[in-house]
Amino acid sequence: MEYLPKDPAILVSSVNMLLRDEEFDTLESLCYNFNTEPEDLKNYLLDKGFVYSEQQRQFRPIGYDEVRQ
């Protein structure tokens, strides 16, 4: 993969896969490799409905971790 996809769903899937499969240790190292800033990526995906979980090292839909009653 030479660049990060533009489509939000494919982007989330790709980033999560690269982090899960331990291609990159951190979101910062992944972003450095693809010449983008972590905050730019986080803000772009936040606007598209995804938030980054430091604990899980993945992007998740907003509200995914909220307790359901």
C-alpha positions in Angstrom: 0.0 0.0 0.0 1.6 3.2 -1.2 -0.9 5.6 0.2 -3.9 5.7 2.5 -7.3 5.3 0.9 -9.6 8.3 0.8 -12.9 6.4 1.4 -13.5 6.6 5.2 -14.7 2.9 5.6 -11.8 1.6 3.6 -9.4 3.9 5.4 -10.6 2.7 8.9 -10.3 -0.9 7.8 -6.8 -0.4 6.3 -5.5 1.5 9.3 -6.9 -1.0 11.8 -5.5 -3.9 9.8 -2.0 -2.4 9.7 -2.1 -1.8 13.5 -3.7 -5.1 14.3 -1.2 -7.1 12.2 1.6 -5.2 13.9 2.9 -3.7 10.6 3.2 -0.5 12.8 3.6 -0.2 16.5 1.7 3.1 16.9 -0.7 5.3 14.9 2.1 7.9 14.9 4.6 5.5 13.1 1.9 4.5 10.6 1.1 8.2 9.9 4.8 9.0 9.5 5.2 6.2 7.0 2.3 7.6 4.9 3.4 11.2 5.3 0.4 12.4 7.3 -0.1 13.8 10.7 -1.9 11.6 13.3 -4.2 14.5 14.4 -5.2 15.2 10.8 -6.2 11.5 10.4 -8.0 11.5 13.7 -9.9 14.7 12.9 -10.8 13.5 9.4 -12.2 10.2 10.7 -13.9 11.9 13.6 -15.8 14.0 11.1 -16.8 10.7 9.4 -18.0 9.1 12.6 -15.0 7.3 13.9 -12.9 7.9 17.0 -9.4 6.4 17.8 -9.1 4.2 20.9 -5.6 4.4 22.3 -6.3 1.4 24.5 -7.5 -0.8 21.6 -5.2 0.8 19.1 -8.0 1.0 16.5 -10.6 3.4 15.1 -14.1 2.6 16.2 -17.5 4.1 15.5 -18.4 6.9 17.8 -20.4 5.5 20.7 -19.2 2.0 20.2 -17.8 1.7 23.7 -20.7 3.4 25.5 -22.6 1.2 27.9 -26.0 0.2 26.6 -28.9 0.0 28.9 
